[in-house]
Amino acid sequence: MNGSRLNINSFYLDYKIYGELSGFPTVIMDAGYGDYSKAWESVYPAISKLTQVFLYDRAGLGKSERSPNPRTSLFMVEELRKLLMSKNVLPPYILVGHSYGGVNMRLFNNLYPQEVAGLVLIDSTPEDYPERFLPSMSDEFKEAYNKQFTLEGDFHEFKESLHQLHLSNRVTDTPTIVMSAGKKAHYSKGSQALWNSMQEEILRFTTQGEFIVAENSAHYIQNDEPLLVINTIKKLIKSLPAIN
């Protein structure tokens, strides 16, 4: 493992690099809202046996310092790219995002598709989540959901991130696999069906897409069905042309 902290314009980001390049792209993993690199402990060791894996803690989380920048996806993507370039971790990348991390990774791909070899979205937050999905849930769920935004950015910044993703959306040729949790806690049958449908709709922005429902998983598919996540990422890696 190669890990350290790097100063990015007056604040430090903590990162770790596992494995070695072996003709495949580096896998970049971005955790969900309020989560950090620890969220990937169930999957990165297996992936790092195949290729290099880059984990990091977004600003203000884990061992990383707070950033003076707004906590929206646009700034998070630029901070990540600066970190990657500073450490000479070169594209193309396979981007893996869980939940809110999926918003960041989709935005990264929309802005810099030439740097992305593949995309794996693990129960990623759809850009129309507040308007389209939240109304299907109970008042108690809505209240708890809206109150969670205290760890990195507030609810306004979260919604701004979704808006940034919406504005950036474009159809790319990036091979994309969308994984949807099929056993979400507190979801009615209708809400679960809506969630799966909204997840699958993300694939309208790629010419090369695959949809997988993790039937035995709640939101953290990488914890509930780690082998499914590992095998999905490995399959994508092996489907790509080798890098010289």
Phi, psi and omega per residue, in radians:
M1 nan 2.380 3.023
N2 -2.019 2.025 -3.107
G3 -2.537 2.656 -3.131
S4 -3.009 -2.906 3.068
R5 -2.161 2.505 -3.127
L6 -2.242 2.367 3.126
N7 -1.363 2.096 3.111
I8 -2.024 1.635 3.103
N9 0.918 0.989 2.999
S10 1.565 0.032 3.045
F11 -2.471 2.739 -3.067
Y12 -1.790 2.389 2.998
L13 -1.940 2.354 3.131
D14 -1.624 2.368 -3.113
Y15 -2.496 2.843 3.086
K16 -2.496 2.465 3.094
I17 -2.112 2.173 3.140
Y18 -2.047 2.575 3.087
G19 1.315 -3.017 -3.104
E20 -2.382 2.676 3.061
L21 -1.154 2.382 -3.098
S22 -2.481 0.659 -3.123
G23 1.637 -0.056 3.094
F24 -1.972 2.778 3.110
P25 -1.131 2.710 2.991
T26 -1.220 2.418 3.087
V27 -1.664 2.133 3.106
I28 -1.833 2.208 -3.110
M29 -2.014 2.262 -3.126
D30 -2.155 2.152 -3.026
A31 -1.407 3.045 -3.138
G32 -1.335 3.120 -3.106
Y33 -0.988 2.236 3.112
G34 1.344 -0.102 3.131
D35 -1.664 2.896 3.098
Y36 -2.429 -2.892 -2.962
S37 -0.985 -0.426 3.136
K38 -1.039 -0.407 -3.112
A39 -1.128 -0.243 -3.082
W40 -1.838 0.188 -3.054
E41 -1.059 -0.466 -3.081
S42 -1.401 -0.232 -3.037
V43 -2.195 -0.538 -2.998
Y44 -1.131 -0.593 -3.123
P45 -1.022 -0.710 -3.134
A46 -1.216 -0.692 3.141
I47 -1.171 -0.634 -3.082
S48 -1.216 -0.206 3.048
K49 -1.358 -0.299 -3.114
L50 -1.756 -0.662 -3.136
T51 -2.763 3.089 -3.134
Q52 -1.252 2.393 3.112
V53 -2.096 2.300 3.137
F54 -1.989 2.065 3.071
L55 -2.007 2.565 3.059
Y56 -2.658 2.829 3.071
D57 -1.783 2.136 3.077
R58 -1.056 2.744 -3.078
A59 -0.923 2.304 3.106
G60 1.502 -0.005 -3.130
L61 -2.119 2.723 3.129
G62 0.979 -2.182 -3.127
K63 -1.747 0.105 -3.126
S64 -1.518 2.563 3.116
E65 -1.396 2.836 3.111
R66 -1.216 2.599 3.098
S67 -1.767 2.543 3.053
P68 -1.330 -0.170 -3.124
N69 -1.372 2.697 3.030
P70 -0.990 2.586 -3.115
R71 -1.583 1.156 3.038
T72 -2.069 2.821 -3.045
S73 -1.024 -0.635 -3.109
L74 -1.029 -0.773 3.121
F75 -1.253 -0.641 3.135
M76 -1.112 -0.722 3.114
V77 -1.105 -0.773 -3.119
E78 -1.179 -0.632 3.079
E79 -1.135 -0.715 3.111
L80 -1.118 -0.803 -3.139
R81 -1.074 -0.690 3.119
K82 -1.130 -0.684 3.104
L83 -1.121 -0.799 -3.133
L84 -1.088 -0.787 -3.131
M85 -1.163 -0.672 -3.135
S86 -1.135 -0.544 3.139
K87 -1.676 0.168 3.100
N88 1.021 0.599 3.008
V89 -1.582 1.784 -2.913
L90 -1.618 2.601 3.038
P91 -1.271 2.918 0.128
P92 -1.407 2.722 -3.110
Y93 -2.036 2.699 2.831
I94 -1.763 2.061 -3.087
L95 -1.696 2.235 3.124
V96 -2.118 2.104 -3.117
G97 -2.251 2.344 3.074
H98 -1.870 2.286 3.029
S99 0.987 -2.100 3.119
Y100 -1.101 -0.529 3.059
G101 -1.046 -0.498 3.078
G102 -1.173 -0.583 3.051
V103 -1.075 -0.813 3.131
N104 -1.071 -0.778 -3.078
M105 -1.221 -0.611 3.059
R106 -1.158 -0.720 3.115
L107 -1.122 -0.737 3.076
F108 -0.951 -0.845 -3.107
N109 -1.147 -0.686 3.135
N110 -1.130 -0.669 -3.082
L111 -1.422 -0.615 -3.038
Y112 -2.325 1.036 -3.074
P113 -1.068 -0.466 -3.140
Q114 -1.212 -0.243 -3.141
E115 -1.713 -0.030 -3.006
V116 -2.026 2.166 3.114
A117 -1.608 -0.456 -3.117
G118 -2.942 2.838 -3.046
L119 -2.438 2.238 3.042
V120 -2.120 2.083 -3.093
L121 -1.953 2.069 -3.045
I122 -1.859 1.780 -3.102
D123 0.832 0.871 -3.060
S124 -1.247 2.587 3.140
T125 -1.312 2.082 3.084
P126 -1.214 2.634 -3.067
E127 -1.184 -0.363 3.128
D128 -1.809 0.411 -3.093
Y129 -0.967 -0.921 -3.071
P130 -1.071 -0.687 -3.052
E131 -1.433 -0.583 -2.976
R132 -1.828 -0.662 -3.060
F133 -1.658 -0.790 -3.076
L134 -0.920 -0.676 3.126
P135 -1.039 -0.309 -3.134
S136 -1.439 -0.128 -3.062
M137 -1.784 2.936 -3.117
S138 -1.231 2.820 3.108
D139 -1.082 -0.623 3.130
E140 -1.126 -0.720 3.116
F141 -1.129 -0.793 -3.133
K142 -1.037 -0.769 -3.122
E143 -1.115 -0.793 3.135
A144 -1.130 -0.690 -3.140
Y145 -1.090 -0.847 -3.082
N146 -1.181 -0.450 -3.111
K147 -1.460 -0.150 -3.052
Q148 -1.339 -0.238 -2.979
F149 -1.475 1.279 -3.133
T150 -2.231 -0.166 -2.991
L151 -1.588 -0.666 3.101
E152 -2.644 1.676 -3.090
G153 1.439 2.719 -3.134
D154 -1.737 -3.085 -3.086
F155 -1.085 -0.614 3.112
H156 -1.089 -0.757 3.136
E157 -1.191 -0.624 3.068
F158 -1.070 -0.828 3.135
K159 -1.147 -0.587 3.075
E160 -1.128 -0.648 3.077
S161 -1.077 -0.757 3.111
L162 -1.112 -0.642 3.102
H163 -1.169 -0.712 3.090
Q164 -1.050 -0.733 3.113
L165 -1.115 -0.789 3.142
H166 -1.003 -0.795 -3.109
L167 -1.164 -0.509 -3.060
S168 -1.525 -0.212 -2.997
N169 -0.980 2.376 3.122
R170 -2.721 2.766 3.076
V171 -1.495 2.175 3.106
T172 -2.104 2.973 3.084
D173 -1.624 0.182 -3.093
T174 -1.146 2.105 3.033
P175 -1.008 2.170 -3.008
T176 -2.287 2.283 3.038
I177 -2.036 2.163 3.110
V178 -1.845 2.185 3.103
M179 -1.944 2.184 -3.118
S180 -1.973 2.312 3.095
A181 -1.257 2.124 -3.046
G182 -1.659 0.052 -3.082
K183 -2.394 0.989 -3.037
K184 -1.262 2.389 3.116
A185 -1.176 2.441 3.051
H186 1.218 0.162 -3.140
Y187 -1.630 2.370 2.996
S188 -1.312 2.998 3.108
K189 -1.048 -0.696 3.135
G190 -1.182 -0.735 3.128
S191 -1.132 -0.700 3.118
Q192 -1.103 -0.742 3.129
A193 -1.124 -0.705 3.110
L194 -1.120 -0.745 3.133
W195 -1.041 -0.846 3.138
N196 -1.062 -0.693 -3.141
S197 -1.130 -0.755 -3.140
M198 -1.177 -0.592 3.071
Q199 -1.117 -0.836 -3.098
E200 -1.110 -0.558 -3.128
E201 -1.122 -0.374 3.100
I202 -1.012 -0.497 -3.075
L203 -1.243 -0.110 3.092
R204 -1.189 -0.194 -3.121
F205 -1.717 0.240 3.069
T206 -2.397 2.619 3.059
T207 -1.537 -0.144 -3.115
Q208 -2.337 1.547 -3.036
G209 -2.206 2.689 3.061
E210 -2.452 2.441 -3.108
F211 -2.055 2.286 -3.138
I212 -2.257 2.248 3.006
V213 -1.739 2.108 3.067
A214 -1.491 1.605 -2.953
E215 -1.080 -0.468 -3.070
N216 -1.864 0.343 -3.052
S217 -2.060 2.485 2.858
A218 -1.513 -2.745 -2.967
H219 -1.034 -0.658 -3.109
Y220 -1.578 1.371 -3.123
I221 -1.052 -0.616 -3.115
Q222 -1.130 -0.354 3.070
N223 -1.649 -0.681 -3.080
D224 -1.367 -0.660 3.122
E225 -2.377 1.132 -3.060
P226 -1.029 -0.638 -3.111
L227 -1.140 -0.611 3.094
L228 -1.104 -0.759 3.121
V229 -1.145 -0.807 3.132
I230 -1.013 -0.857 -3.094
N231 -1.167 -0.584 3.104
T232 -1.148 -0.813 3.119
I233 -1.129 -0.739 3.128
K234 -1.076 -0.715 -3.140
K235 -1.067 -0.740 3.122
L236 -1.134 -0.782 3.135
I237 -0.980 -0.848 -3.055
K238 -1.266 -0.286 3.130
S239 -1.444 -0.199 -3.054
L240 -1.594 2.640 3.080
P241 -1.141 2.570 -3.140
A242 -1.152 2.599 3.087
I243 -1.673 2.273 3.134
N244 -1.320 nan nan
